[in-house]
């Protein structure tokens, strides 16, 4: 075999591999359904602990900047440009995102002192 025929075989193999990769990618991709005026949650970039929120929001989508990028605005009119892979459609039954607040926990000290007769 000559060198040009090896090149052609390698080229054909590369084209075939790209077609297989393309079919697999197109089968698993989900189209985004984000429109201007929708409310969305934005995924946090930094790693979080297991119980922490992974998304913040809600934000309002103000512009579709094409190529999967959107301009969002919060309730204080701060804007941000975010790619669609970091946005999640906002759905809430209550109309707001639940916020975790520190509450006043009941002290366990009286129950610990009771067996000792110090209460």
CNS distance restraints for C-alpha pairs under 8 A (distance, minus, plus):
assign (resid   1 and name CA) (resid   5 and name CA) 6.54 0.50 0.50
assign (resid   1 and name CA) (resid   6 and name CA) 7.34 0.50 0.50
assign (resid   2 and name CA) (resid   6 and name CA) 6.74 0.50 0.50
assign (resid   3 and name CA) (resid   7 and name CA) 6.39 0.50 0.50
assign (resid   4 and name CA) (resid   8 and name CA) 6.26 0.50 0.50
assign (resid   5 and name CA) (resid   9 and name CA) 6.23 0.50 0.50
assign (resid   6 and name CA) (resid  10 and name CA) 6.15 0.50 0.50
assign (resid   7 and name CA) (resid  11 and name CA) 6.04 0.50 0.50
assign (resid   8 and name CA) (resid  12 and name CA) 6.08 0.50 0.50
assign (resid   9 and name CA) (resid  13 and name CA) 6.16 0.50 0.50
assign (resid  10 and name CA) (resid  14 and name CA) 6.21 0.50 0.50
assign (resid  11 and name CA) (resid  15 and name CA) 6.30 0.50 0.50
assign (resid  12 and name CA) (resid  16 and name CA) 6.19 0.50 0.50
assign (resid  13 and name CA) (resid  17 and name CA) 6.16 0.50 0.50
assign (resid  14 and name CA) (resid  18 and name CA) 6.24 0.50 0.50
assign (resid  15 and name CA) (resid  19 and name CA) 6.32 0.50 0.50
assign (resid  16 and name CA) (resid  20 and name CA) 6.37 0.50 0.50
assign (resid  17 and name CA) (resid  21 and name CA) 6.19 0.50 0.50
assign (resid  18 and name CA) (resid  22 and name CA) 5.97 0.50 0.50
assign (resid  19 and name CA) (resid  23 and name CA) 6.19 0.50 0.50
assign (resid  20 and name CA) (resid  24 and name CA) 6.32 0.50 0.50
assign (resid  21 and name CA) (resid  25 and name CA) 6.12 0.50 0.50
assign (resid  22 and name CA) (resid  26 and name CA) 6.04 0.50 0.50
assign (resid  23 and name CA) (resid  27 and name CA) 6.12 0.50 0.50
assign (resid  24 and name CA) (resid  28 and name CA) 6.52 0.50 0.50
assign (resid  25 and name CA) (resid  29 and name CA) 6.16 0.50 0.50
assign (resid  32 and name CA) (resid  84 and name CA) 7.24 0.50 0.50
assign (resid  34 and name CA) (resid  38 and name CA) 6.62 0.50 0.50
assign (resid  34 and name CA) (resid  89 and name CA) 7.35 0.50 0.50
assign (resid  35 and name CA) (resid  61 and name CA) 7.12 0.50 0.50
assign (resid  35 and name CA) (resid  64 and name CA) 7.37 0.50 0.50
assign (resid  36 and name CA) (resid  60 and name CA) 7.97 0.50 0.50
assign (resid  36 and name CA) (resid  61 and name CA) 5.12 0.50 0.50
assign (resid  36 and name CA) (resid  62 and name CA) 5.38 0.50 0.50
assign (resid  36 and name CA) (resid  63 and name CA) 5.76 0.50 0.50
assign (resid  36 and name CA) (resid  64 and name CA) 6.57 0.50 0.50
assign (resid  37 and name CA) (resid  60 and name CA) 6.06 0.50 0.50
assign (resid  37 and name CA) (resid  61 and name CA) 5.23 0.50 0.50
assign (resid  37 and name CA) (resid  62 and name CA) 6.09 0.50 0.50
assign (resid  38 and name CA) (resid  60 and name CA) 5.88 0.50 0.50
assign (resid  38 and name CA) (resid  61 and name CA) 5.54 0.50 0.50
assign (resid  38 and name CA) (resid  89 and name CA) 7.72 0.50 0.50
assign (resid  38 and name CA) (resid  90 and name CA) 7.99 0.50 0.50
assign (resid  39 and name CA) (resid  58 and name CA) 6.02 0.50 0.50
assign (resid  39 and name CA) (resid  59 and name CA) 5.46 0.50 0.50
assign (resid  39 and name CA) (resid  60 and name CA) 4.65 0.50 0.50
assign (resid  39 and name CA) (resid  61 and name CA) 6.30 0.50 0.50
assign (resid  39 and name CA) (resid  89 and name CA) 6.57 0.50 0.50
assign (resid  39 and name CA) (resid  90 and name CA) 5.39 0.50 0.50
assign (resid  40 and name CA) (resid  57 and name CA) 6.89 0.50 0.50
assign (resid  40 and name CA) (resid  58 and name CA) 5.45 0.50 0.50
assign (resid  40 and name CA) (resid  59 and name CA) 5.27 0.50 0.50
assign (resid  40 and name CA) (resid  60 and name CA) 6.39 0.50 0.50
assign (resid  40 and name CA) (resid  61 and name CA) 7.18 0.50 0.50
assign (resid  40 and name CA) (resid  87 and name CA) 6.19 0.50 0.50
assign (resid  40 and name CA) (resid  88 and name CA) 5.48 0.50 0.50
assign (resid  40 and name CA) (resid  89 and name CA) 4.62 0.50 0.50
assign (resid  40 and name CA) (resid  90 and name CA) 4.44 0.50 0.50
assign (resid  41 and name CA) (resid  55 and name CA) 5.88 0.50 0.50
assign (resid  41 and name CA) (resid  56 and name CA) 5.54 0.50 0.50
assign (resid  41 and name CA) (resid  57 and name CA) 4.76 0.50 0.50
assign (resid  41 and name CA) (resid  58 and name CA) 5.06 0.50 0.50
assign (resid  41 and name CA) (resid  59 and name CA) 6.19 0.50 0.50
assign (resid  41 and name CA) (resid  87 and name CA) 5.70 0.50 0.50
assign (resid  41 and name CA) (resid  88 and name CA) 5.13 0.50 0.50
assign (resid  41 and name CA) (resid  89 and name CA) 6.33 0.50 0.50
assign (resid  41 and name CA) (resid  90 and name CA) 5.65 0.50 0.50
assign (resid  42 and name CA) (resid  55 and name CA) 5.29 0.50 0.50
assign (resid  42 and name CA) (resid  56 and name CA) 5.36 0.50 0.50
assign (resid  42 and name CA) (resid  57 and name CA) 6.24 0.50 0.50
assign (resid  42 and name CA) (resid  58 and name CA) 7.69 0.50 0.50
assign (resid  42 and name CA) (resid  59 and name CA) 7.62 0.50 0.50
assign (resid  42 and name CA) (resid  86 and name CA) 5.72 0.50 0.50
assign (resid  42 and name CA) (resid  87 and name CA) 4.82 0.50 0.50
assign (resid  42 and name CA) (resid  88 and name CA) 6.46 0.50 0.50
assign (resid  43 and name CA) (resid  54 and name CA) 5.88 0.50 0.50
assign (resid  43 and name CA) (resid  55 and name CA) 4.29 0.50 0.50
assign (resid  43 and name CA) (resid  56 and name CA) 6.50 0.50 0.50
assign (resid  43 and name CA) (resid  86 and name CA) 5.05 0.50 0.50
assign (resid  43 and name CA) (resid  87 and name CA) 6.25 0.50 0.50
assign (resid  43 and name CA) (resid  88 and name CA) 7.56 0.50 0.50
assign (resid  44 and name CA) (resid  54 and name CA) 5.73 0.50 0.50
assign (resid  44 and name CA) (resid  55 and name CA) 5.58 0.50 0.50
assign (resid  44 and name CA) (resid  56 and name CA) 7.00 0.50 0.50
assign (resid  44 and name CA) (resid  86 and name CA) 7.88 0.50 0.50
assign (resid  48 and name CA) (resid  52 and name CA) 6.07 0.50 0.50
assign (resid  48 and name CA) (resid  53 and name CA) 7.58 0.50 0.50
assign (resid  48 and name CA) (resid  54 and name CA) 6.82 0.50 0.50
assign (resid  57 and name CA) (resid  74 and name CA) 7.40 0.50 0.50
assign (resid  57 and name CA) (resid  97 and name CA) 7.30 0.50 0.50
assign (resid  58 and name CA) (resid  74 and name CA) 7.11 0.50 0.50
assign (resid  58 and name CA) (resid  90 and name CA) 6.67 0.50 0.50
assign (resid  58 and name CA) (resid  96 and name CA) 7.89 0.50 0.50
assign (resid  58 and name CA) (resid  97 and name CA) 7.17 0.50 0.50
assign (resid  59 and name CA) (resid  72 and name CA) 5.95 0.50 0.50
assign (resid  59 and name CA) (resid  73 and name CA) 5.51 0.50 0.50
assign (resid  59 and name CA) (resid  74 and name CA) 4.85 0.50 0.50
assign (resid  59 and name CA) (resid  75 and name CA) 7.36 0.50 0.50
assign (resid  60 and name CA) (resid  72 and name CA) 5.41 0.50 0.50
assign (resid  60 and name CA) (resid  73 and name CA) 5.32 0.50 0.50
assign (resid  60 and name CA) (resid  74 and name CA) 6.45 0.50 0.50
assign (resid  61 and name CA) (resid  70 and name CA) 6.77 0.50 0.50
assign (resid  61 and name CA) (resid  71 and name CA) 5.96 0.50 0.50
assign (resid  61 and name CA) (resid  72 and name CA) 4.44 0.50 0.50
assign (resid  61 and name CA) (resid  73 and name CA) 6.56 0.50 0.50
assign (resid  62 and name CA) (resid  70 and name CA) 7.57 0.50 0.50
assign (resid  62 and name CA) (resid  71 and name CA) 5.65 0.50 0.50
assign (resid  62 and name CA) (resid  72 and name CA) 5.57 0.50 0.50
assign (resid  62 and name CA) (resid  73 and name CA) 6.83 0.50 0.50
assign (resid  63 and name CA) (resid  70 and name CA) 5.72 0.50 0.50
assign (resid  63 and name CA) (resid  71 and name CA) 5.03 0.50 0.50
assign (resid  63 and name CA) (resid  72 and name CA) 7.22 0.50 0.50
assign (resid  64 and name CA) (resid  68 and name CA) 7.74 0.50 0.50
assign (resid  64 and name CA) (resid  69 and name CA) 6.47 0.50 0.50
assign (resid  64 and name CA) (resid  70 and name CA) 4.74 0.50 0.50
assign (resid  64 and name CA) (resid  71 and name CA) 6.54 0.50 0.50
assign (resid  65 and name CA) (resid  69 and name CA) 5.27 0.50 0.50
assign (resid  65 and name CA) (resid  70 and name CA) 5.33 0.50 0.50
assign (resid  65 and name CA) (resid  71 and name CA) 6.96 0.50 0.50
assign (resid  66 and name CA) (resid  70 and name CA) 7.34 0.50 0.50
assign (resid  68 and name CA) (resid  83 and name CA) 5.61 0.50 0.50
assign (resid  68 and name CA) (resid  84 and name CA) 5.30 0.50 0.50
assign (resid  69 and name CA) (resid  81 and name CA) 6.68 0.50 0.50
assign (resid  69 and name CA) (resid  82 and name CA) 5.58 0.50 0.50
assign (resid  69 and name CA) (resid  83 and name CA) 4.23 0.50 0.50
assign (resid  69 and name CA) (resid  84 and name CA) 5.86 0.50 0.50
assign (resid  70 and name CA) (resid  81 and name CA) 5.61 0.50 0.50
assign (resid  70 and name CA) (resid  82 and name CA) 5.45 0.50 0.50
assign (resid  70 and name CA) (resid  83 and name CA) 6.16 0.50 0.50
assign (resid  70 and name CA) (resid  84 and name CA) 6.90 0.50 0.50
assign (resid  71 and name CA) (resid  79 and name CA) 6.70 0.50 0.50
assign (resid  71 and name CA) (resid  80 and name CA) 5.63 0.50 0.50
assign (resid  71 and name CA) (resid  81 and name CA) 4.47 0.50 0.50
assign (resid  71 and name CA) (resid  82 and name CA) 6.38 0.50 0.50
assign (resid  72 and name CA) (resid  79 and name CA) 5.54 0.50 0.50
assign (resid  72 and name CA) (resid  80 and name CA) 5.39 0.50 0.50
assign (resid  72 and name CA) (resid  81 and name CA) 6.33 0.50 0.50
assign (resid  72 and name CA) (resid  82 and name CA) 7.35 0.50 0.50
assign (resid  73 and name CA) (resid  77 and name CA) 5.55 0.50 0.50
assign (resid  73 and name CA) (resid  78 and name CA) 5.42 0.50 0.50
assign (resid  73 and name CA) (resid  79 and name CA) 4.38 0.50 0.50
assign (resid  73 and name CA) (resid  80 and name CA) 6.47 0.50 0.50
assign (resid  74 and name CA) (resid  78 and name CA) 5.57 0.50 0.50
assign (resid  74 and name CA) (resid  79 and name CA) 6.76 0.50 0.50
assign (resid  82 and name CA) (resid  86 and name CA) 6.83 0.50 0.50
assign (resid  82 and name CA) (resid  87 and name CA) 7.52 0.50 0.50
assign (resid  83 and name CA) (resid  87 and name CA) 7.13 0.50 0.50
assign (resid  84 and name CA) (resid  88 and name CA) 7.97 0.50 0.50
assign (resid  92 and name CA) (resid  96 and name CA) 6.37 0.50 0.50
assign (resid  92 and name CA) (resid  97 and name CA) 7.09 0.50 0.50
assign (resid 108 and name CA) (resid 112 and name CA) 6.48 0.50 0.50
assign (resid 109 and name CA) (resid 113 and name CA) 6.23 0.50 0.50
assign (resid 110 and name CA) (resid 114 and name CA) 6.07 0.50 0.50
assign (resid 110 and name CA) (resid 119 and name CA) 7.02 0.50 0.50
assign (resid 111 and name CA) (resid 115 and name CA) 7.57 0.50 0.50
assign (resid 112 and name CA) (resid 116 and name CA) 7.66 0.50 0.50
assign (resid 113 and name CA) (resid 117 and name CA) 6.58 0.50 0.50
assign (resid 113 and name CA) (resid 118 and name CA) 5.63 0.50 0.50
assign (resid 113 and name CA) (resid 119 and name CA) 6.20 0.50 0.50
assign (resid 114 and name CA) (resid 118 and name CA) 6.13 0.50 0.50
assign (resid 114 and name CA) (resid 119 and name CA) 5.60 0.50 0.50
